[in-house]
Amino acid sequence: MAAAGEVFAAQASMQGIAGTCGEDAARMGGVWNERNAAAVAKAEELRGGALRQIEKAAGAQAARTLQENQNRSLAEKVAKLVREVEALPPEKKKDLCRRYAQTVDQGQWDISRNAGLHQFLMNASLEK
């Protein structure tokens, strides 16, 4: 589930930066989502399966609590990132957003670029 968390963190970061950087960055966030659709789908599959296992073992409330805690933690991390970007002086923010769009366009944020994470994620299974 850790690999799935990395995918969700990357996706949420993309969305957060895209929201604060504007149209070009938002377009690049969409490009990222398209290029990483298989990794996101696998992450969702793994998370859903893990939550179902927790629900069977410890009950629905335990699974809900874990999911809520994970969602809250991720939202807090992204909110912090967005606040940091928004606090930059306008020229630095503009430069950061330009570099963000550029690196996304070049595929540098793609999950498949991290071979270890990508292979671990795509080969992961919840079966015993």
N, C-alpha and C positions, 0 to 999 in steps of 0.2 A: 504494500500500500504506500510505502515511502516513494517509490517511483511515480505512482499516480499523483501523489502530493506535489512532486516536482513539476509535473505537467500542469496541474491546476494552478500552481504558483506562477509559472511562466505565462499561462493564459491570462490570469488575473492581472499580472503586471502589464502585459500587453494592453489590456483593456483600460487599465488605470492611466497608463502613459498616453494612450491614444485619446482618452477623454480630456486630458489636460493640455495636450499638444496640438489638438485641432485636426482639421480635415485630412492633411497628408498622412499624419500619424494614424488616424482612424482607418484610412484606406489600407495602410500597411498592417494594422491589426487584423483587418479582414483577410489580407493576403496570408498572414501568419496562420490564422484559423484554417484556411483552406489547405495550406501545405502541411499542417499538423493534425488534420482531421482524424487520421487513423490512430495517432498517439492519444488524442483526446478521447476518442471512442473507447480505446483499450483501457485508459485510466478510469473512465466512467464505469466500464464493465467490472474492473477490479474493485473499485470502491463500493459499487452496489453489491457485489458478491461478498465482500468483507462485512459490510453492514448487515446483510442477511444472515451470515454466520454468527455475528454478534447477537443479533436478534434471537436466533435459535438458542444460543448458549446462555445469554444473560437477560433476554427480554427486549421488547420493543423500546422501552424507555431508555435502556442503556445504549442501544443503537442510535436513537434520536439524539441523546445527549452527546455522544461522540461526534455525530455529524454536525450538530450545532456548534460544538467547540471547535471543530476543524474549520467550519465556515467562518466563525467569528475570528479565529486566529488569522486566517488568510485575509479577511477583510481588513483587519487591523494593520497587517503588513503592507497591504496595497495602499491603504489610506495614508500611512506614514510616508511611503514612497511618493505618492501624489503631493502631499504637503511639502516634501523636500523639493520637488520639482517646481511647484508653484511659488516657493519662497525664493527661488533664484532671481537675480536681477534679470530684466527682460532680455538683454543680449545673450546672457548665459543660457537662459531657458530656450531661447530661439535656437542657439547652437546645439544644445542637447537634443532638442526635438528634431532638428535636421539630421543629426548623427543617428538618432534612433531610427528615423524613417530609412536612412541610408543602409544601416546594418540589417534591418528587417528585410529590405529589398534584396540585399545580397545573400539572404538566407542564414545569416550568422546566428540568429536566435532559434533556428529550427531544431526541434528535438532530435532529429536524425543526425545532426552535427555532433551531438554528444553520443558517440557510438555505444559507450558502456550503458548509459541510461536507456537509450533507445532499445538496445538488444535485451536488456534486463526486463524492461517494460513489456515489450512485445512477446517475450517468451514466458512471462509470468502467468501463473495459474493458481487458483485457490484450491485446487483439488489436492487431497492428501495422498 
